[in-house]
Amino acid sequence: MNYGLYLLLALFLLVVKTTLMPLMPLFDHFYDPLVPLVVYLGLFRPFREGLPMVILLGFVQDSMTGGAFGLYLSCYVWIFLGVVWVITFLQVTNTLLILFVVSAGVLMQNLIFFGTVAMAGIYGHIPAGALRTMAVQMGWALVTGPVFLTLLDRVQGALGRWQAVRTAEKEG
């Protein structure tokens, strides 16, 4: 049931990212909306539940974009592993962690993208507007990341309670 929720949410976010966001100038430099989902999976879900979903998300995103295949997959896996590593030292309920973890994920994704561009020698340098775009994306992540994580946690909690009620009804 959890995988179904994550898959539906991911597909919804991908459709919004590819169809609606390009039509709204406000969201020209919005970050990848799947990053908060990857961060959520690393923060609040068990490793064995999160990793397969992160790999699937990366594969789907790579299939839908025209970029280098495996780029999103590697970004999502590194973000997920980074979040899992960080929560071994910090409590998940730490407000500062919740506030900055999505921004850190966006920063990590941008650094991986810049590194890929630099290694491929496509531009010979980082494009002029790239640092501004990264700063805007990090600002968006600071504002919307905690909201997204909180909403997803509440939806997951409601789904868990609903599953418990359904199981109790079946058992009698």
C-alpha positions as CSV (number, residue, x, y, z in Angstrom):
1,M,0.0,0.0,0.0
2,N,2.8,2.4,0.8
3,Y,4.5,1.8,-2.5
4,G,1.2,2.6,-4.3
5,L,1.0,5.9,-2.4
6,Y,4.6,6.9,-3.3
7,L,4.2,5.8,-6.9
8,L,0.9,7.8,-7.3
9,L,2.5,10.8,-5.6
10,A,5.6,10.6,-7.8
11,L,3.6,10.3,-11.0
12,F,1.4,13.3,-9.9
13,L,4.6,15.4,-9.2
14,L,6.1,14.4,-12.5
15,V,3.0,15.4,-14.4
16,V,2.9,18.7,-12.5
17,K,6.6,19.3,-13.2
18,T,6.4,18.6,-16.9
19,T,3.0,20.1,-17.8
20,L,1.9,22.8,-15.3
21,M,5.1,24.3,-13.9
22,P,6.5,25.4,-17.3
23,L,3.3,27.4,-18.0
24,M,3.7,29.4,-14.8
25,P,6.6,32.0,-14.7
26,L,6.6,31.9,-10.9
27,F,7.9,28.3,-11.1
28,D,10.6,28.8,-13.8
29,H,13.4,28.0,-11.4
30,F,11.6,25.7,-9.0
31,Y,13.6,22.7,-7.8
32,D,12.9,19.1,-8.7
33,P,9.7,18.2,-6.8
34,L,10.8,14.6,-6.3
35,V,13.6,15.6,-4.1
36,P,11.3,16.2,-1.0
37,L,9.8,12.7,-1.6
38,V,13.3,11.2,-1.7
39,V,14.2,13.1,1.5
40,Y,10.9,12.0,3.1
41,L,11.7,8.3,2.3
42,G,15.1,8.7,3.9
43,L,13.8,10.5,7.0
44,F,10.7,8.7,7.9
45,R,10.6,5.3,6.2
46,P,12.7,2.2,6.8
47,F,15.7,1.7,4.5
48,R,14.3,-1.5,2.9
49,E,11.1,0.4,2.0
50,G,12.8,3.6,0.8
51,L,15.7,2.4,-1.3
52,P,13.6,0.4,-3.9
53,M,11.2,3.3,-4.3
54,V,14.1,5.8,-4.7
55,I,15.6,3.6,-7.4
56,L,12.3,3.4,-9.2
57,L,11.8,7.2,-9.0
58,G,15.3,7.7,-10.4
59,F,14.6,5.3,-13.3
60,V,11.3,6.9,-14.1
61,Q,12.7,10.4,-14.0
62,D,15.7,9.4,-16.2
63,S,13.3,7.8,-18.7
64,M,11.2,11.0,-18.9
65,T,14.0,13.4,-19.3
66,G,16.3,13.8,-22.2
67,G,19.5,14.0,-20.0
68,A,22.2,11.6,-19.4
69,F,20.6,8.3,-18.3
70,G,21.3,7.5,-14.7
71,L,21.8,11.1,-13.7
72,Y,18.6,11.4,-11.7
73,L,19.0,7.9,-10.4
74,S,22.4,8.6,-9.0
75,C,21.2,12.0,-7.5
76,Y,18.3,10.4,-5.8
77,V,20.3,7.5,-4.4
78,W,23.0,9.8,-3.1
79,I,20.4,12.2,-1.5
80,F,18.6,9.2,0.1
81,L,21.9,7.7,1.4
82,G,23.0,11.1,2.7
83,V,19.7,11.6,4.6
84,V,19.9,8.1,6.1
85,W,23.5,8.8,7.2
86,V,22.5,12.2,8.7
87,I,19.7,10.8,10.8
88,T,22.2,8.4,12.5
89,F,23.5,11.5,14.2
90,L,20.5,13.8,14.4
91,Q,16.9,13.2,15.6
92,V,14.3,13.2,12.9
93,T,12.1,15.5,15.1
94,N,14.8,18.2,15.1
95,T,13.1,21.3,13.7
96,L,16.3,22.6,12.1
97,L,16.9,19.3,10.3
98,I,13.4,19.4,8.8
99,L,13.9,23.0,7.8
100,F,17.2,22.5,6.0
101,V,17.2,18.9,4.8
102,V,15.3,19.5,1.6
103,S,17.6,22.5,0.8
104,A,20.6,20.3,1.3
105,G,19.1,17.7,-1.0
106,V,18.5,20.4,-3.7
107,L,22.1,21.6,-3.2
108,M,23.4,18.0,-3.5
109,Q,21.4,17.5,-6.7
110,N,22.7,20.7,-8.3
111,L,26.3,19.9,-7.4
112,I,26.0,16.5,-9.0
113,F,24.5,18.1,-12.1
114,F,27.3,20.7,-12.2
115,G,29.9,18.0,-11.7
116,T,28.4,16.0,-14.6
117,V,28.4,19.0,-16.9
118,A,32.0,19.8,-15.9
119,M,33.2,16.2,-16.5
120,A,31.4,15.9,-19.8
121,G,32.9,19.2,-21.0
122,I,29.7,20.3,-22.5
123,Y,30.0,24.0,-21.8
124,G,33.6,24.2,-20.6
125,H,32.4,26.1,-17.6
126,I,29.3,26.4,-15.4
127,P,26.6,28.3,-17.3
128,A,26.2,32.0,-16.3
129,G,22.7,31.7,-14.7
130,A,23.3,28.4,-13.0
131,L,24.4,29.9,-9.6
132,R,21.4,32.2,-9.6
133,T,19.0,29.3,-10.4
134,M,20.6,27.2,-7.7
135,A,20.1,30.0,-5.1
136,V,16.4,30.5,-6.2
137,Q,15.9,26.7,-5.9
138,M,17.4,26.6,-2.5
139,G,15.1,29.5,-1.4
140,W,12.1,27.6,-2.7
141,A,13.3,24.5,-0.9
142,L,13.6,26.4,2.4
143,V,10.0,27.6,2.1
144,T,8.2,24.6,0.6
145,G,10.3,21.7,1.8
146,P,9.2,21.5,5.4
147,V,5.6,22.0,4.3
148,F,5.9,19.1,1.9
149,L,7.5,16.8,4.5
150,T,4.9,17.6,7.1
151,L,2.0,17.0,4.7
152,L,3.5,13.7,3.5
153,D,4.0,12.6,7.0
154,R,0.4,13.3,7.9
155,V,-0.9,11.5,4.8
156,Q,1.3,8.5,5.7
157,G,0.0,8.6,9.3
158,A,-3.6,8.8,8.1
159,L,-3.0,5.9,5.7
160,G,-1.4,3.9,8.5
161,R,-4.4,4.5,10.8
162,W,-6.8,3.5,8.0
163,Q,-4.9,0.3,7.4
164,A,-5.0,-0.5,11.1
165,V,-8.8,0.0,11.3
166,R,-9.3,-2.2,8.2
167,T,-7.1,-4.9,9.6
168,A,-8.9,-4.8,12.9
169,E,-12.3,-5.0,11.1
170,K,-11.1,-8.0,9.1
171,E,-9.9,-9.8,12.2
172,G,-13.2,-9.4,13.8
